């Protein structure tokens, strides 16, 4: 390959050419014959000021560019280097417009060269990479990166990355390269000729023995299943008695960890249920993994370990299981098992692969999956980094209940691995699916560890609940299509001989689409009439099917009956067609019709079922589309389910978390999970951290009470205090909200007052990206404020050097109009209880403990939690919040006085 590549990186005063942002540094690397042959870099005088946050990000100050050349002086050199070359950049859509604008301004004409975007190619060739930021990729691929966000260093790293991508592309099997070559015409990068040349070189070897093949798709050959390990004479008691430390570098002995190991083994060995609150920093993962493994090997019985999310389970597999292997002196097997929808259906993917591409997301997803299938043994989507569009496409590609060829069934393979395992890692949602299933999904087991157990009841509520929203219905109807250009109906039409069926399907699908649009529009109007909260972005209305009245409600019901009739007839007709022509039954049209019928009948159940143990509500976006609506239902009594399906059937269930107690009592957790009649072991293991020395809680006394002022006034006061705190500490600050409305208002006011842009502001729900992406962006800057809601109260680990200041805007009580809280409160009241003390307060305390737990994560951390809610000290229940924390110093004074004390 003798192509010439010029790799360019630019630093600029901002991200918008159209707004007049300019280049401040250029880095350029020339590659010929796979070798770097030239480097060029220079600062550039932008003829304008550099914003403070750009200076902070790039470490390029105005004095560094003041005497640098203008770009017009560099333009001839840059243009000459680019002639007859590929233009390579890490995000071409950013670098090329800036370069083109500056060349035009300098009067230098350069025809647009062929472009290669290393971000796009990285997404395709490294589909499992956690992040495609240049610095993260450099770290993952062990490419030295001296000065991130400086053009010379970034260009060098991008050049090394491009060479690595070429090597990876060349190493792919012929079948995969052929498919990529076919798809490359729809990529953003001009790589078709490069792939074509590689394919021509490799074409002599059509098959590679290290791969298997399914309908022209190369797959990594699965490793042989592990053999079940025979009897292994191991003893936890003996190991525990003779072991004083764990074989890790810099290991610190934490007595709480060893106490928990003993408690876990005791519960397993004596067939008892247990609740263990393990404070932050004791190392609870190993504290339950070690005794579980010894128990499993000693008695030849698997132990199932359930985590809150799939990601936490993956963390156990990647971080903790290797540690366990270094501790155990005997062989063992660990497997991870998830619900079917986490695994790729090869049959669906093969069908999808050869369909014409409708959009770029389809091209990218096809390419990613092709490369991934040469690497994955599991077929598990959590290995992938799909785009948001790719995640939507996954709903068409994952396994369902249909049988697949056993040799290519990723879920079946996962079950086979689990059947040989000593420890089986799963997640709460799949655990509940197994508990509720008539046919077991796990190998037989009697011992269970539930980590992050404070989430188990919430996950169960969502699992047993139902929800249907307009977007989901609309996506399904789009997937089916109208039979003319794309969609599963179009695929059916191509093979359909009976024209009468086509005419019928087309007519009834058109009616369903129109009626769905109208029905969701009517629901939104109904919600808007019932709720008039002027500050809310999204309105919620709790409804009771037997109590709703009026012409509007009757019209909603009548239209839904008509919809149900249409979908029932559609499903019946589809079933007739399948019986008439069984060769069509593999088409996804029939599955889509079944799903649509179930979804519409699910709506009817949501609107008409009168079970008093279920709460139902509607949600509508105030400023959203006319049919942006969702309907929900959740059970409010799950104690009986947990008692009968979990605690009665298992010999030992151990529930652990850092937040199980309120005011040193397990009563709330025992009540929520139906454990009263099981008399579980209850233990609290305090954190090893010295909170009295490491942490402070500060409560400004000069903030108005939210009950005395309007929400906008309160947001203004919070914004003022946030800016004062930041001005004093000049560090990163995480701000925790309980309400998105308050977050949105506060962030807007802070942004307005941040005129010189010295502060980087990141707000959940306003900036794009999930919690993990916002956190990564937050970590890039020395001075930044991150505004977060629910997902930031726990689970985000930010070490001492990254976060010393957290602001909790309000005590985390659930909104009083929350439909689930309202329904549960009514139930508690009917039984003679006190909803505030039996439900609202314990929930808020647990969430408060989670927020506080963000602050101190290691023995060397120190930090301050500002609580902008005086109820912590003035309300009669404030003592329960404070009493639930470890000993910590609390200060209450006007904010200025508190900030003065920080200086000391």
N, C-alpha and C positions, 0 to 999 in steps of 0.2 A: 504494500500500500504506500504510494508515494505522494499522497495528498499533503498539502501544507495547511496547518492550523494556526491561527493567531488567537491566543487566549487573552481576553481583556477583562479587567475589573476597574470600576470607577467608584470614587467616593464623591458625593454631591452634597449640596446645601439642603436638599430635601428630596421628596420622591415624585415631584411633578414638573415635567418639562414645560407644560402649558402654563404653569404659574410662575415661570421664570427662574426655577432652580437651576444652579450651575455646577459644573464639575470643579472639584477642589484637588483631586489627585487622580492620576491614571497609572495603571500598571499593565504591562503587556509582555507576553511570553510567546515566542514563535517555536512551533514544533514541526520538524520535517523528518520523515522516515522513523517515526516513533522516538525521536530524540529532541531535546530542547537545544535549539541552536542560537537563540538570541533572547535577551531580556532588555526591557526598557521601562523606566518609570520616572515620574516627575510630579511634584506638586504643581497646582495650577492656580493662578490668581483669578478668583471668580468675579472680581469687580463688584462684590457685594459682601455683606456681613454673613458670618456663619452662625446659625442658630445655636444657642447653648446646648440643647440636647444632642445636636450633631457633634459638637465639640466633645461632649461627654462620651458619646458612642465611639467616635473614631480616634479620639485623642489628638485631633488635628486642630490647633488653635489658629487664630487669625494672624499671629505673628509669623507662623510657618509658611503662610501663602502670600504674605504682603509683598515680598520681593521675588516671588516665583514668576515664571513666564506666563503670559496670557495663552489661552488655548490656540489662538490664531497663529502663534509662533510655533506651536507643536504640530499643527494640523497637517502640513505637508509630509512630515516624517511618519505620522500615524497612518495617513492615507497610503503612502508608499508601501509600508509594511503590510497593509491589509490587501493589497492588490493580488488577485488570483489566489485567494486563500479562503478557507472556511473561517467564519467569525464564531468563536466559542466563548460562552460566558455562563456563569451560574445565575440564571434568570435573564435570558436574552431580552425579554420584554422590558426590562428595566434599563439595561446598559445601551442597547442599540439606539433607542430614541434620543437619549442624551448625546451620544456620540454623533449621530446624524445631525442633530440640531446645531451642535458646536461646529461641525464641519461646514454645514450650510452657512452659518454665521461668518465663518472665516473665508467663505467663497471658494471652498475646495469641493469639487464634485467627486463623489465616490459611488459607483453603482452598488446597489444592495447586494452584498455577498451572500452565499449560502450560509444559513445559520445553524448552530448546534447549541441546544440548551442543556447543560449538564444537570440541571434540576430534573428535567423531564427524563433524561436517560438514567439518572440515578434512581428515580421512582420505579422505572421499569426493570432495571437490572439488579437493583437491591430492594426488592418489594417488601422486605421485612425490616428495613432500616427504621429505627425509631424516629429519626428526624433527618430532614434533608437540608437543614441549614449547613452552610459550608463548614463552619467550625465543628459542628457535631459529626459531619461526615469525615472530616480530617482525623478527628479523634478515633472514630470507629475503624478507619482504614489505616491507622498508624502513619498518617502523613504529617510531618512536622509543620506547625502553623505558628510562626513567631509573633505576628502582630495582627490578630483578627480585626476586621473593619479598617484595615489600611490596604490600599489598592495593590501595592507591590507584593505584599505577603499573600493577599487573597488571590491575585492572578497566578502566583506560583503554585498555590494549593489547587486552584482550579485546573491548572495544566497537569499536575500529578493525578488529579481525579480523572481527567479525561483519558489519560493513558491507562489508568486502572479500568475504566469503563470499556475501552477498546479490548483489553485483555479478557475481560469478563464476557463480552459479546462474542469474541472469537472462540471461547471455550464452550459455548452452548452447543447442544446436540443439533444435528442437521435439521431434524423435524421442527424444533423450536425456532431455529434461525429462519427456516423457510416461512413459518407462520408470521414471524416478526417482519420479515421482508415484505410480505403481502400487506401487512397492516401499516407499514412505515410511511406509505403515501399519505396517510391521514394523521401522521404525527406532526408536531410543530417543528421539530428539528429536521433538517435536510440530510437524513442519514440513509436514504434508500440506496444510493449508489455504493456507499461504504458497506452496507449489509450485503448487497448484491455481490460485491467482490469477495467478501468473506465466504458467502455461500458457494460461489464458484470454486473456491479453493477447497472447500470441505465436501463437495458434492459426491466425491468418490466413495465416501463412507456413509451409506444411507442409514445404518443403524449402529447404535453403540450398545455394547453388552451391559453397561451399567444402568441402562434405562429400560423400562417396559413401555408399551405403547397402547393407547386407547383412542380409537378413531382418529389416528394421525397426530395425537398429542403425546409428547414424550413425558414420562413420569419417572421420578426417582423410584428405583426398586426398593420396596420396604425391607427393613432389616428383619431377620427371623424373629418370631415372637419369643420372649424370654421363657425359659423353662421354669416351672414352679420349683422353688427351692425346697428341699426336703427339711427334715427336722434339724433344728439348730439349737444346741444346748446353750442358751444364753440366759443370764439372770440380771434383771434390773437392780435388784437389791445388792447383788455382789458388785456390780459396776458402780453403783451409787456410793457404797461403803468405801470402796478403794480409790475413788476418783476425787481429786480436789480442784481440778482445773480443766478447762477445755483446750484442745490443742490448736489454738489460734494465736497468731501474732498479736501482741498488745492486748491479750485478753485480760479483762478486769473481773475479778470474782464478785458477783452480785448475789448476796444471800437470798434475795427474793426469787431469783431464777431457780435456785436449787430447792427452795421451799415449794415452789409451784411444781417442779418435776415430781416431787414426792407426793403432793396432793393429787396430781393427775393419775399417777400410777396407782395410788390407793383407791381412787374412784373406779378405775378400770378393773383392778384386781378383785375388788369386793362387790362389783356390779351395782354401783350406786351412781345416781345422777349428781352433778355438782355445778355450782355457780362460783366462778373464780374471777374476781376483779383484780387485774394485774396492772399496776400503775405504769405509766410511761417510763421506758428505759430499763425494765427488768429483763427484756429479751424473751417475751412470752412464746414466740414461734418455736424456738428450740426447747423451751420449757415444756411444751406439750408434744413436740415431735419426738424427742428422745424417749420418754417413757412409752409413747404410743408404739414406736418401732420395737422396743424391747418386748412389749406385751404381744404385738403381732407375731414376732418371730418365736417367742417362747411358747405361745398357745396355738400357733398356726391359724390365727384368725385375723382377717383384715380389719384395719381401723380406717374409717372414713373421716376425712377432715374437710369441713365446709368453710369457705371464706365468703365474705359479703359480695365481692365482685370477682369476675373472671380474672381481672388484672392482678388482684391480690393473690389469687391462686397461682398465677404465672410467676409472681414474685417469689412465692414459696419454692416453686420448681427451680427457678434460676438462681436464687440467692441462698436459700436455707437448706435445700436438699443436698447440694454439694458440701455444705458444712457438716451435715449429718453423715455424709459418706466418710469424711475425715475423722469423725468421732467413733463410728461403729467399726468394730474389728471383724465383722462378719458380713456376708453378702445379703442384699435385700433388693426388692423391686418397689418402685413408686410409679404410679400412673395417674394421669389427669383425665377426668371424664366430665364432659359437658353435654348440654342439650343438642339434639340433632341439627338445629338451625345454625350451629356454630361450625358445621362441617360442609365442605364443598360437595355438591352433587356433580360428579363427572359427566353424567348423562345430560344434565341441564347445561353445563358449561360447553360441552361439545356442540349442542344445538345452538347456543348463544354465539359461539365463536364464528360460525359460518354465516350468521345473519349480517345483512348490510349494516354499516355503522350509522347510527342516527346522530350521534354527537361525539364530542371529544372524550367525555367521560367513558363512553363505551370502548373507544380505542385504547385509552390508557389502561382500563381495567382488564381488557383482554390480554394486553401485553404483559401486565404485571402477573396475571394468573399463569400465563404460559411459562414465564421464567420461574415463578414460585413452585410450579408443579415439578420442575426438575430438581428441586431442593427439599420440599416438605415430605415428611413421613406421616404427618398427622392430618393434613387437609383442614386444619383449624384456622378460621378467619382471624383469630387474635394474633397470629404470626404476621399478618399483613398490615400495611399502612395504606389503606384505601383512601381515595379522595372522598369528599362528602357525596359526590355523585356516584362514586363506586360503592359507597355504603348503601345507597338506595338500590343500586343494581343487585347487591348481594341478596336482597329479598327474592330475586328471581333465580338465584343460583344455589342457594343453600339446600340441604337435604330436607325432605318432608317425611311423611309417614310411608311413602311409596317404597317398595323394595328396590334395591339396586343390585347389580351384579356383585356377588360376595367378594370377588377378588379386588373390586374397585370401590368398596363401601368403607369410607373413612370412619364412620361412626362404629361400624361393626368391628373394625380393627382396634379402635379405642376400647371397646368393650372387652375384646379378647385380651388386650394388655392389662386391663383392670382385673380380669379374672385371675391373673398370675401375680398380682401385686400384694404387698404387705400393707402399704399405705395408699389410699385412693384420695386424691385431691379433687374436690368439686366446689360448686358455688351454691349459695342458699336457694336460688331459683330452681336449679336442677334437683337439688335435694328435695324440695317440696314437691316437684313433679313426680319424683320417685315415691315419696310417701303417699301421694294421692292416686298413684297408678294401680290398676288392677293387676298389671303384669310388671314385676320388678324390673327396674332399669339398671340396678347395680348387682354385682355378685352378692350373695347372702352375707350380711354383716349384722353385728349386734352392738358394736362400740362406735361412738360418734363423738368427734370434737367439733364444736361450733365456735369459730373465731368471729370477732366483731358481732357477738351475739345480740347486742342492743339493736341490731337492724333486722333480726329474724322476723319479728312480728310485722314490721312494715313491708318486708319483701313478701310475706304470706298474704297480706292485705292486697297487694298489687297482683300477686299470682292468682288469687281466687276472685279478684275483681274483674271487671270488664271495661273496655273503653273502645269507642268507635269515633273517629274524627273525619271531617270532610276530606282532608288531605289524603288519608289512607284510602278512602273510597275512590277519590279522583285518580290516584296513582294506579289503583287496580283496574279501573275502567280504561285508563290510557294504555295499560299493559295489554288489555284485551284488544283495544282498537276498534275501528269501524269496518274492518275487512277489506279496505282498499289499498293501503300502502304498507302498513307495518302492524305489529302486535300479534298476539296468539290467534286471534280470529282470522287474520290474513294468512297465517301459516295453515290454518284449517282449510280456508277457502281454496288454497292452491291444490289441495288433495281431495276436495269435495266434489263428488259427482252429482249429488242430489241438489239441484238449484233451489228447490222449495225450502230446504233447510237454511240455505244461505239467506234467502229473502226473509224468513221468519226471524232468524238470529239478528239480522241487521235491524229489523223493525223494532224488536223488543229491546235490544240494547240501546237504541236511540231513545226510546221512551224512558228507560231506566236512568239514563244519563240526565235527561231534562228534569225528571222528577226528583232525582237526588239533589241536583242544584237547587231546586225550588224548596225541597224539604229542609235542607240545612240553612237556607236563607230564612225560612219561617222560624226555625229554632233560634237563630240569632236575634231576630226581632222580638221573640218571646222573652229572651234573657234581658235584652235592653229595656223592655217595658217593666220587668220585675226588679231590676237592679239599676240604681242611678248614682253610683259612687263616681263623682266627677274626677277623682285623682287616679282611679284604677286604670291600668293599661289593659288588664284582662278581667272580665267580670265573671263571677261564679254565682249560680243560682241553684240552691238545693230544692229538689222537687219531690213531691209525694204523689205517685200515680193515682191513688184513690181520691186525692183531695184537689187535684188540678181541675179547673172548670173553665167554661167560656167558649165562645165560637172559635177563637184562635187555637186553643188546645184541641178542640174537636177536629178542626181542619188538619192539624198536625197528625193526629191519629189516623184520620181517614186516608191521607196521602201515604202514610207509612203502610197501612193495610194494602193499598194498591201496589206499592213497591214490593211488598212481600209476595203478593200474588204473581207479579211479573217475574221475580227471580225464581220462585218455585216452579213456574211453568218453564222458564229457561233451563233450569237444572234438569227437569223431567225430560224435556225435549233433547237435551244433550245426552242424557242417559240412553234414550231411545236410539240416537244416532250411533252411540258406541256399540250397542247390541247389534245394530244393523251392519256395522262395518268395524269389527274389532281391531283392524289394522290401524285405525285412527286413535286408539285409546292412549297411545304414548304421548300425544300432543298436549302441550301445556294449557290449551284452551279449556279442556275439561276440568283440570285442577283449578284454573282461575274462576270458572263459573261456580264451582263448589264453594270456593272461598267467598265469592261475592254473595251467594245465597246465604251462607252462614253469617256473614257480616250484617246483611240487611235484617235477617231474623234476629240477630243479636241486638240490633237497635230496638226491635219490637219488644224483646224481653226486657231491655233496659227501661222502656217507657211504660210497660204494663205490669211487670212483676210486682207483687205487693209484700214480699218478705220483709218483715219488720226488723230483721237482723242485718239488713243491707241498706247502706246510704247511697243515694243517687244524686247526681248534680250535673248541670250543664255549664260549659265555659265558652265565652265568646270574646274575641279581640275587639276592643272598643273602636280602634282605628283600622282594623283589618278588613279583609275582603268581606263582601256581603254574606258569604256563606262560611267564614272562618270560625267553625264551631266544633265542639267535641262533647260527647256524652260519656259519663263515668258512673261506675257502681263499685262499691267495695263493701265487704263484710265488716261488721263492727264487733263480732264476737268470734274469736278464734281459739279461746282457751280449750274448748272441748276438742277441737281438731288436734291441737298439740298433745293434749292428754291421751287421746285414744290412738292417734296414728304415730306418735313419736315416743312419748315417755313410757307408755304401756308396752310397746312392742320391742323397744331396745333395752338391753341390760344396763348400759351405761352411756349417758349423754352428758358431756362436759361442755358447759357454756362459758366462754371467757371473753373478756373485753376490758378496755381501760375505763369504761364508763357503764357499770351495771348498777351502782348504788346511788341512792339519794340520801344525804345526811346520814351516811354510814349504815344504811338499811337496804336489804335486797327485796323488800316487800313489793315494790312496784314491779320489778322484773318477774318475780314469782307469780304475781297476780296476772300480768299480761300473757304469760306463757302457760297458764293452767297447771302450775307445779305445786299447788297447795297440798294436794293429797300424796305427794311423793317424798316429802321431807328431804330435799336435796342437801348435800354438804354445801355450806356457804363459807367462803374464805375471801378476805381482802388482803392483798399483798401491796404494801405502799411502794411508791416510786423511790428509787435510791437517791434522787436528786435533793439537794439542799435548797428548797424553794425560798426559805427565809433569806438566804444569802443571794440566790441567783435571780429571783424574780420580785417585781413590785407591781401592785395594782394601784392605779391612780384614778380618782373620781373627781372630775372638775365640778365644783359646787356652783359655778356661775352659768350653767347651761339651763335654759328653761325646761320645764316639764312638758312632755309632748301632749299631755291632756289640757294644758293651759294655752297652747298656741295652735295655729293651723299647721298642716303638714308642710306647706311651702316655707312657712316661717321657721319651723323646726329644722328643715333641711338647710336653710340659710345659716342658722346658728351652728349646726354641725360642720358645715363647710368652713366657716370662720375658724372654728377650733382646730380643724384638721390642718389648715394652712399655718396656724400658729405653732402647732406641734411640729410640723415638717420644717418650718423656718428655724426652730430651735435644734432639732436633732440632725437635720440634713442627711437623712438616711432613708432606706426603703421602709415603707409603712404598708401593712396589710389592714384594710378596713372591712369589718364584718357587719353585714346588714341582715335583717330578717325579712325585709320587704323590698321587692324590686322597685316599687314606686319611689320609695325614699332614696334608694341607691341612685336611680336615674336622676332625680332632682338634685341630689347632693353633688354628683359627678358633674352635672351641667354647670352648677354654680362655681365649683372649684376650677373647672376648665375656663370659665369666663374670667375669673380672677387671675389665672395663670397666664397673664398677657405676654410676658417675655419668654414663655415656654421653657423656663428653667427646669420645670418638673415634667417628668413623663407620667401620663395618666392612663391607666388601663382599667376598663370597667366591664365586668361580666354582663353579657347580654347586649352590650353596646358595640364593643370591638368584636370582630369575628373570632371564632376559635373556642375550643373547650377549655376547661380549667387547667389542663396540663400545658396547653399552648400559651395561655395567658401567663402562667407561672414562669415558663421559659423566657418569655419576653421580659417579664418583671425582673428576672435575675441578671439581665444584660446591663442594667443601669445602676449607678450609684445612688441616684435620687429618683424615686418613683413612688407613686401611690397606686395600689391595686384595690379596687372596690369589688368585693365579692359577696355572694349570697350563699345558699345552702352548701354547695360542694366545697367551699373553702373553709367551712367550720371544722372539717376533719380530713385526714387522708393526704394532705399536702405537706410534705416534709421540707422545711426550709431551715437549714442549719444556722448556727449563731452568726457566722460571718455574713450571712445573707439576710437575716431578719432578726431584729432586736425589738421592734415596736409593732404592736397590734392594737388596733382601736376597735372596740366592740360598741356599736352605736346604740343598741338597745339590748336589754335582757331578752333572751331568745324565746319568748312565749309565742306559741302558734297564734295566728290571727283569730279573733273570736268568731269570725264568720266562716272559718274553715269548715266545710261540710262534714268531714269525718270527725273533727273534734266536737262539733256541735251535736252530732248524732251520738257519739260515745258519752258526752256529758249528759244528755237526756237519759241514756240508759243507766248511768251511774246514779243520777238523781232519782230515778224510778225505783232503784234498789235501796234507797235511803243513804247513799253515799254523798260525798262532797266533791263535785267535779273538779274544782280548782285544786284541792289538795291531793285528790286521788289520781288526777290525770294531767292537768295543765302544768302544775308546778313541777312534778317529777320529770316530765318531758323537757321542760325549760332548763332544769338543773343539769340533766344529762347533756343537753346541747351546750350549755355554758361550760361544763367541764371539758367538752371536746374543743371548744374555742380556746380555752385557757391552755389546753394541751398542745396547741400549735407553737407555744412560746419557747418551751424548754424541751429540747430533744436529746441533749447529751449533758454529761457532767460538767462540761466547760462552757455551756451556753449561759447567757444572762439576758434579761430583757424586761420590758415594761408593757403591761396591759392597761390601756386607758379604757375605762368603762364610762361612756357618756350617758349614764342612766343612774340617777341618784337613788332609785328604788333599792339598789343594792344595800344601801345603809339606812334609808329612811322608812322603807316598807316593813311591815311586821314579818313578812316572809323572806326578807333579804338575808336573814341569819341562816336560812337553809341553804342558800347558794354558797355563802362563805363557809358554812360548816361542811360542805361537800368537797371543799378543796383541801389540799395539803396545807400545813402552816405556811402562811405567806403574809408579808407586810402590806397593809392597805393604808393609803393616804387619801384624805379628802380635803380639798382646799380650792380656792380660785385657780384657774388654769395657769395664770402667770406665775403664781407662787409654786405650783407643781413643777413648772418648767425651770424655774430658778433652782429648785432642789435637784433637778437632773444635772445641772452644771457641776454639782458637787460630787 
